C-alpha cells in the first residue's frame, strides 16, 4: 500500500511539473520566485539569492513554460551536482529581450567534455527548449570555477 501511495504521489508531482499550475495562475515572475524558494527549502546548506524583474506578459506563453523548465532543471543540477554553497537567479528585461542567469559557486565542469561523453542530456535539453522559442542558451563553466547559465529570449511581438 505504501508503494502504491508513493507511486501515486510521484505521478501527481510529475503531472504538476508537466503542467505548471503556478505559471498559469500567477505568472512567470511568481513562478520563478517560487522555484528559488523551494530550492532554499530543500537544500538549506545552499544559499540561493535572486534578483527577479517582473516579466509577466512580455514573453510568449510557450517561452514562459520553457523558462520555467530550464530554471527548474538548472537549479536541480546545482543542488544535485555542483557542490555549491551559493547560487543566484537573475531575471532582467531589456528593450528587446529577457535575460535569465543562473550562476553558482560550485565545482564547475568541463562542458565540452561532458557533451563529448554524452553526459549532458539535461544541458542539451535546456538548450533545445530555449532554441525552440527563438532564444539563446549559453553556458560557461570550468573545473573549480562554478557555472553560469544564460538564457536570452526575445520579447513577444
C-alpha positions in Angstrom: 0.0 0.0 0.0 2.8 2.4 0.8 4.4 1.7 -2.5 1.2 2.5 -4.3 0.7 5.6 -2.3 4.3 6.7 -3.0 3.9 5.9 -6.7 0.6 8.0 -6.9 2.3 10.9 -5.3 5.2 10.7 -7.7 2.8 10.6 -10.6 1.0 13.7 -9.2 4.3 15.5 -8.8 5.3 14.7 -12.4 1.9 15.8 -13.7 2.2 19.1 -11.8 5.7 19.6 -13.2 4.5 18.9 -16.8 1.7 21.4 -16.5 2.9 24.2 -14.2 -0.3 25.4 -12.5 1.6 28.2 -10.7 2.6 29.6 -14.1 -1.0 29.7 -15.3 -2.4 31.2 -12.1 0.3 33.6 -11.0 2.6 34.2 -14.0 6.3 33.6 -14.7 7.7 36.1 -12.2 6.0 34.5 -9.2 6.7 31.0 -10.5 10.4 31.6 -10.8 10.5 33.2 -7.3 8.7 30.1 -6.1 11.3 27.8 -7.7 14.0 29.7 -5.9 12.1 29.5 -2.6 11.6 25.7 -3.0 15.3 25.2 -3.6 16.1 27.1 -0.4 13.7 24.8 1.5 15.1 21.5 0.1 18.8 22.5 0.3 19.3 24.6 3.4 23.1 24.4 3.1 22.8 26.2 -0.3 22.3 30.0 -0.1 20.1 30.9 -3.0 19.5 34.6 -3.8 17.6 36.2 -6.6 17.1 39.4 -8.5 13.9 39.0 -10.5 12.2 41.7 -12.5 8.6 41.5 -13.3 8.4 39.8 -16.8 4.8 38.8 -16.7 3.2 39.1 -20.2 6.4 40.1 -22.1 7.2 36.6 -23.3 5.1 34.2 -25.4 3.3 31.6 -23.2 5.4 28.8 -24.7 8.6 30.7 -23.9 7.4 31.2 -20.3 7.0 27.4 -19.9 10.5 26.8 -21.3 12.0 29.4 -18.9 10.2 27.7 -16.0 11.5 24.3 -17.0 15.1 25.5 -17.6 15.3 27.4 -14.3 13.9 24.4 -12.6 16.4 22.0 -14.2 19.4 24.3 -13.7 18.7 24.7 -10.0 18.1 21.0 -9.7 21.6 20.5 -11.2 23.1 22.9 -8.7 21.6 21.0 -5.8 22.5 17.5 -7.2 25.8 18.0 -8.9 27.5 21.4 -8.2 28.7 21.1 -4.6 27.9 24.8 -4.4 27.4 26.8 -1.3 25.7 29.7 -3.1 23.6 30.3 -6.3 21.8 33.3 -7.8 19.0 33.6 -10.2 18.7 36.9 -12.1 15.9 37.9 -14.4 16.1 41.2 -16.3 14.0 42.7 -19.0 15.9 44.6 -21.6 14.4 46.7 -24.5 14.4 43.7 -26.9 14.8 40.6 -24.8 14.6 39.0 -21.4 17.8 37.7 -19.8 17.8 34.9 -17.2 21.1 34.0 -15.5 21.6 31.1 -13.1 25.0 31.0 -11.5 26.6 29.0 -8.8 30.0 28.9 -7.0 30.2 25.1 -7.3 32.7 22.7 -8.7 32.1 23.5 -12.3 32.8 21.1 -15.0 34.3 20.8 -18.5 31.3 21.5 -20.7 32.9 20.3 -23.9 34.0 17.0 -22.3 30.5 16.5 -20.8 28.9 17.0 -24.3 31.5 14.7 -25.9 30.8 11.9 -23.4 27.1 12.4 -23.7 26.7 13.0 -20.0 24.9 16.3 -20.5 21.4 15.3 -21.6 19.9 17.8 -19.3 22.1 20.6 -20.6 21.2 19.7 -24.2 17.5 19.6 -23.4 17.8 23.0 -21.8 19.4 24.3 -24.9 16.8 22.8 -27.1 14.0 24.2 -25.0 15.3 27.7 -25.3 16.2 27.4 -29.0 12.6 26.1 -29.7 11.2 29.5 -28.7 13.8 31.6 -30.6 16.1 32.2 -27.6 19.8 31.7 -27.0 21.3 29.4 -24.4 24.9 29.7 -23.2 26.8 28.0 -20.5 30.2 28.9 -19.0 31.8 26.5 -16.6 35.2 25.2 -15.8 36.6 22.9 -13.1 36.6 24.7 -9.8 35.0 27.8 -11.4 31.3 27.3 -10.8 28.8 27.5 -13.6 26.9 30.3 -15.3 23.8 29.5 -17.5 22.4 32.4 -19.5 19.1 32.5 -21.4 18.3 35.3 -23.7 14.7 35.3 -25.0 13.0 37.7 -27.4 10.1 39.8 -26.2 6.8 38.8 -27.8 5.8 41.0 -30.7 
